[in-house]
């Protein structure tokens, strides 16, 4: 991601130059119209950026152009270090030409505005320019760790630092050790406040398997429709809301969208809980311009009123653990694994065997997997295996002829009180399938105790 962002930034320098030239030639009224139009279209641009991100991963043509540009950039850098300035300039020009021909979706510029702003500042400084160009997004993000009425924050600090809630917060903090590095890396890449590291404490207590009553899943408690809109795969085979890396990127993308939309972190957090459209309706209905006004006017549900104070309380405690009685925490070890990319459906039992580990360990490393195997129709699926096992795994898996063997049939002896529908449900299959493998059943009206049936269990039976 970092390399891609560097490449996108360079391209934007050319675009900004052209935009600046157009702006100098426009009248004040025309400039005002441009600003007004940008404000109106901001929401749709955010949506376009999200869709562009989903499509980018499969855009092989653009990807190959970017890779080519990256090679020219590296050559230019190496020549510069070797003091070959002429060759360095030549490769840099080739880099720019390759990048310009990459046909990058303009909506992806959304992700590098912060870096672009910094580059412009540096260029202005180098050339001692008397004018500056600013973007609408500031690099200096921060979340206020207080509210106008801090009584709710103090209330939740007291609750979280006292039993029984203290034990739950302690467990959440310890679990966070497994995911801290993943989350901080993503927050820094997207230039988001690092305090958001503590949001999963409020959302899920850092339990990746948490499912809310409304159906929200994972560390970040993402609803299915929201997850799909953010590019996550959610189907019979896989639920990427449970993937710590992919769900973190999706949640951070959504949080950045909310901040860009609302320009206030307390409102953005409230919208994360309430939904942006619900929160905006509440703001318009109550004429409230900030979170405190919405609380004072009782414009949002109690859950959302409490949500921001709960986050502030959790972050306040996490930043000063000893002061609130959280000492000697036993943090989980950071996630560490090897990755094996595959296009095939592989039974997880075979995966475990080839990696010299247990089925439980493979499921722990791949919490997004829903079925007994790697997902169907998922190109280059990143299968996680124990750290240090990739060479052994690759050697062992290459010797396996059938990566997804049939579990075969089972024999079931009928006992008194059983009926076909009940037996079918037990083996995750249907009466119709049982009839196919037991033709004698069609000649009898009732099942006989002691009778043996041949049953082909459904896939879910072996999960």
N, C-alpha and C positions, 0 to 999 in steps of 0.2 A: 504493500500500500504506500509506503514511504516513497519508493522510487517513482511510482505512478504519479504521486502528488507533485514531486519535483518537476516531472515532465509537463504536467498540466499547467503548473505555475508559469513555466517559460512561455508556453503557448499563449497564456493570458496576457503576458506583457505586450505582445503584438496587438492583441484585441483592444487592450486598454489604450494603447497609443492611438489607434483609429478612433475609438470612442471619444478620447480627449480632443482630437482634432475636430470631430463633429460638434462637440459641445462648444468649442471656441467660436465656431461659425454660426451657432444658433442664437436666436433672440432670447431674452429673459422669459418671455411668455412660452416659447417653445420648450425651454428648460423646465419650467414649472409643469408643463403638460407631461413631459417625460417622467418627472418625479411622481406625479399623481398616478400615471398609468402603471408605474412600477409598484406603487403601493397596492393598487387594485389587484394586480396580477400576482402578488407575492405568494398567496396561498396556492395557486395553480402551479407556480414554478416549483414550490416545495414538493408537490405531488409528482411533477415531471421528474424531479431529481431522484426521487425514490424509485420510480419506474425505470429510469435510466440505469441506476445502480444494479437493478435486477437483471437487465438485459446485457450489461457490460461483460459479465462473466462468460457469456456464450458468444461474444462477438470476436470470432477468431481473426477476422481480417484486420480490425483495428488493433487487436492484441499483438499481432505479428509486426505491425508497423511500429508500435510502441517499443517492442523488444529491439527492433532494428535501431530505432532512435537511441535507445538506452546503450547499445553497443558503441555507437558513434560518440555519445556523451562520455563513456568510459575511456575511449581512445583519446578524446580531446583532453580529458583530465590527466591521463597518463603522460601525454606529450607535454602538457603544461608543466607537470612536475619534473620532466626531463629537460625543461628549458627549451623545447622545440616549439617556439611560439607560432611559427608559420604553419606547421602541421597541426598544431592545436587549433588554430583558427579554422583551418580547412575542415577538420573533423567536426568542429562545433557547428559550422554552417551546414554540413551534411546532416547533423543531428536535428537542426531546426527544420530542414526540408523534409526529413522523414516524419517528424512530429506533425508538421503542417498537413501532410498527406494522410494522416491517420484517421481523419474524419471522426473526431471525438464528439460524442453527443454533448451539445452545449449545456445541457442540464447538469452534467457532472461538474461544472465549474463551482456549483454549490459547495462542494466539499473542500475547496482549496482557497476560498475567499480570505480566510484568516492568514494563511501563508502569503497570499498575494499582497495583502495589506502591509505585511512586514517587509517584503521585498521592495515595495514602492517607497517605504520609509527609508530603507537603506540606500536606494538609488538617489533619492532626493538629498540625503545627507552627503553622499559621495560627490554629487555634482553641485552641491551648495545651492540647490534650487530654492527660490523664494516662495514657490507655491507648492501645495501638497494636494494629493488626491486621496480622499478617504472612502472606504467602503462602509456599508451600513452595519457591518459586523465588527465588533471590537474583539481583539485578541484577549483582553483582560476580563475573563469571566470570573465571577465570584458569587457565592450564595450567602446572603446575609444569615448569620446564625442567631437571629433574634427576630421578634415580631413587634408590631406596635404595642400589642398587649401580650406580654411575655408570660402571662400566668399559665397558659396551656402548655407552653414549653417547659416551664418549671414543674408543672404537674406530672408530665410524662418523664422528665428526668428523675423525679422522685419515684415514680412507678417502676421504671426500668432498672433503677439501682437498688430496689428492695425486692425481697422475696414475695411471691414466687416468680414474678416476671424476670427477676435478675438471672435466674438459672437459664431461662430461655434466651436472654440476650447473650449470656456467657457462651452458650452452645452455638449461637449464630456467629459470634465473633471467632470462635475456634474453627468453625466450618469455613469461615472466610479465607483462612490460610490457603485453601486449595485453589481459590479463584482470584485472589488479590492481584497477582501478577497479570493475569489475563485482562481483568477489568481496567487496571491502571494503564496498561499499554493502549487499550482501545480509547480510553478517555483522553490520553495525550495525543493520539493520532487524530482525534476529532476535535481537539482543543476545547475540551469540556472541563468543568470544575472537578477536581479530584475528590471533592466531598461526596460526589455521586457514588463513590465506592460503597458508601454506607446505606444507599437506598434499598438494596436487597434485604437488609435487616428488617425494615418495615414491611417489605413486600412478602418475603418468604422465609425469613429467619435463615437465609442462605441454604435452604433445603431445596435441592434441584428437582425433587419429586413432588413438591407441593402442588396440589390442585385446589383452586378456590371453589366455593359454591357456585360461582358464575361460570366456571370452566377455564379460568386463567391458569396458566401452567408455567412452571420453572422458576428460576432465580428471580426473574424480572416480572413474573406473573402476567404474561402476554396472552391476550385473547386470540382465538384461532383466526378470526377475520383480520385482526391487526397484524398478526404474525405473517400471514400470507401477503398482505399489502407491503410488508417490509422485506419480502423476499425469502421467507422461511418456508421450507417444505413441511407440510403437515398432511399426512395421509395414513393409509393402513399400515404402511411399512415403517414410517419414520415420523417423528415429531421433533423438529429442530428447536422448538422452544425449550427442550431439555438439554440441548447442546450448549455448554457454557460459553464457548467462543462465539458461535453464530448468534445465539440469543442476546449476548452482550452487545454485539455490533448492531443488531436490530434495535435493541432498547436505546442505545446511545444515539442512533440515527433519529429515532422518534423524539427523544428528549431534545436533540438539537433543532429539529423541525418546530417543536413547541416553543422553544426559546426564541427562534427567529420570528415566529408568528406573534408572540405575546410580549417579547422584549423585557421579561421579568421572570426571574427564576422561581419565585414563590408561585406565580401564576402558572408557569410551565409545569411545576410539580403537581399543582392542583389539577391541571388538565391531564396529566399522566394518569391520575387516579379517576378523574371524572369523565375524561374524554374531551377533546378540544371543542367539539361542536356543542356539547352540553354546557361546558364552562362559558363559552362565548355567549350562548343564549342567556345564561344566568347573569353575565356582566351587563348585557344590554337591558335585560328586564329590570335590574336593580340600579342602573347607572353607576355601577362601581368600577373604579379604574385600577384598583389593586386588591390584593388578597385580604388585607385587614378590613377594607370597606365591605367586601363580600361577606366576611364573617360577622361584622357588626350589623349588617342588614339582613342577616340570616338568608342569604341569597343562594347558598349551596348546601347540599346534604351534609349532615353531621359527620359522616365518614370522611368527606373531603375537607371539612373544617378542621378535623383532627389530624389529617394526613400530614400537612406541612409541619405542624408542631411536633408530631411524632418523629419525622425525619430529622428535624433540627435537634431534638433530644438525643436520638440515636447517634448522630454525628458528633454532638458535643461530648457524649460519653466516650465514644471510640477514639477521640483525639486526646483524651486525658483520662486514661483507664484507671490509673492508680488513685486519682482524686475521688473517683466514684466507687472504689472498692473492687475493681476488677484487676486482680494481680495474678501473676503466674499462670497465664492462660496457656493451654496446651493446643496450639494451632495445628490444624491438619497440614500435611505436607503439600507443597504446590504440585499441581497435576504435572506429571511427567510421563511421556509415552513416545513410542515410535508410530509412524503413520505408513500404512500400506494402501496404495491407491488401486482400486479394482472396479471393473465394469460388470463383474459377475455376481450372481446370487450365490453366496457361500454360507452354508450352515454354520452357526456360531459354535457348535460343538467341535466342528472340524477346525475352525479358527483357534479355539482354545487348545486343541490337541497339537496343532502345528506350532503354536507359540509356547508350548510347554507350560501352560497355565490352566486355570479353571474357567468354566463357563461363567461363573459369578464375576470373576475379574474382568472378563471381556465385556460383560454387561455393564459393569461399573465404569469402565473406560468409555463405553458407547451408550450413554443413557438415552440418547435420542431414538435408538432402535426399538421398534414396536413389535416386530415379528421374531421368528426364530432364526432369521438370516439377515444378511446385508440386503439393502433395498433393491427391488426390481426397478429398472428404468432410471437409474441414477448414475450418469457417467462419472467416472473417476471419483467414486465414493471414497472418502478418507476414513479407512478403517483404523481404529486406534488399537495398538497392541502394546504389551508391556515394554518399558524402556530397555533398550539393549537387545531386543529379541528379533529385530528386523531381518538380519542375515539368516538366522536359523529358521525363522518363519518362511522366508522366501524360498529357501532350499526345500523345506518340508512340503509347502503348499504346491510346489511344482511337481511333486511326485504323486499328488492326489488325482485320481482319474475322475471321480464323481464328487464335485464340490457341494452338491445338494442332494444327497441320497434320500430315497423314499424311506420313511420310518416303517413301512410295511403294514401288516395287518395285526390286529390283536384278537384274542379269543375272549368272549364274554359269556359267562355261564349265568343264565337267567335265574333269579330268585323270586320267590312269591311277592306279589305286589308290584313288580316292574311292568312297564309298558313301553312300547317302541319309542314314543316321543321322549320319555324320560331317559332311556338308554342313549338315544341320539344326542340329547343335550349334554349328557355326561362326557361323550367323546367328541363334542364340538362338530357334529355332522348332522345329517338329516335322515328321517325315516326312509325317504326315497333312495338315498345312497345305500342304506342298510339292506333294503329290498333287492338292490342290484346284485349284491354279493351273497345273498341268502334267498335263492329262488324258491326254496321250500316254504317260506313264510306265506307266499301268496295262496298256498293250498290250505292254510289253517286260519281260523277266525281269531284264535287267541294264542298268546305265547304260553309255552309250557315251562314251569319251573324245572330246572335241571337241563334245559335245552341250551346248546352252545351256538353262539352266533359268531360269524367272522365279520369283523368291523374294521373299516379303514378310517382311523381318526382324522378329524379336520386339523388344519395347520395350527390353530390356536391351542389345541390340546397339548402340543409339545413345547409351548412357550415356557 
